[in-house]
Amino acid sequence: MSEENYAKVSDVMTASIKTIDATATVAEAIQMMRETGVSSLVTERRDESDEFGLVVVSDIARDVISKNRAPERVNVYEIMTKPVLTLPVEMKIRYGVRLLVQFGLSRALVVDGHRIPVGIVSLRDMVLRHSED
């Protein structure tokens, strides 16, 4: 039986992760997103028993701008998603797509075997790559 080649989450993820402290303001998050050209920021775990968080542009739009809240008076922890869905680097793309669709998410944090973040993968990137295979 031959071993089938398959695309993994690590093949399509964006390897650069930008992080922000959960206590930072949304105004600071927006500034960091502008400067780095990203649309999502990871919040670090406080300790080994904590989980990662994720704040994305849509969180800011939904929970701050559309509600006419002042970005400099809202903290990231108030609007971020935590815990964030994590996918292992070796996961097949089709399973990553299934998970994101099941939970209605547009992206996930990619982690290695030690739960260390190594990238972010979007549903868009996985769908476009899967259709190539």
Residue, then its C-alpha position, 0 to 999 in steps of 0.5 A: m500500500s502506497e503512502e498518500n501525499y497530503a497537505k498539512v496545516s503547516d504547509v499553508m499557515t502563516a508562520s509569523i505570529k504577533t502577540i499582545d498582552a490581554t490587558a492592552t487596550v483595543a486602541e493598542a491592538i489596532q495600532m499593532m495590527r496596522e503596523t504589522g499588517v495582520s488581522s489577528l493577534v495572539t494573547e499569551r498564556r499567563d502560565e502553563s495551566d492557562e490557554f492562548g487567546l485570539v483577537v481578530v479584526s471582526d471582534i473589534a468591529r463587532d464588540v467595539i466599533s459597532k457598539n460605539r465603544a472607545p477603543e482606548r477604554v476597552n481591553v483586549y481581554e474583554i473582546m478576545t476569544k479564549p480559549v482559541l482553537t489550536l491545530p497541530v502542525e501535522m494535521k491534514i488540511r481537510y480535518g483542519v477545515r472540518l474543525l473550523v467549519q464545525f465551530g464557525l471560525s475563520r482561523a486557528l492557532v497552529v501549535d507544535g507537539h509542545r503546545i508552542p504556537v508556530g503559526i496561524v492558519s485561515l479557513r481561506d488558505m486551507v480551502l484554496r490549498h485543498s482544492e489544488d491537491 
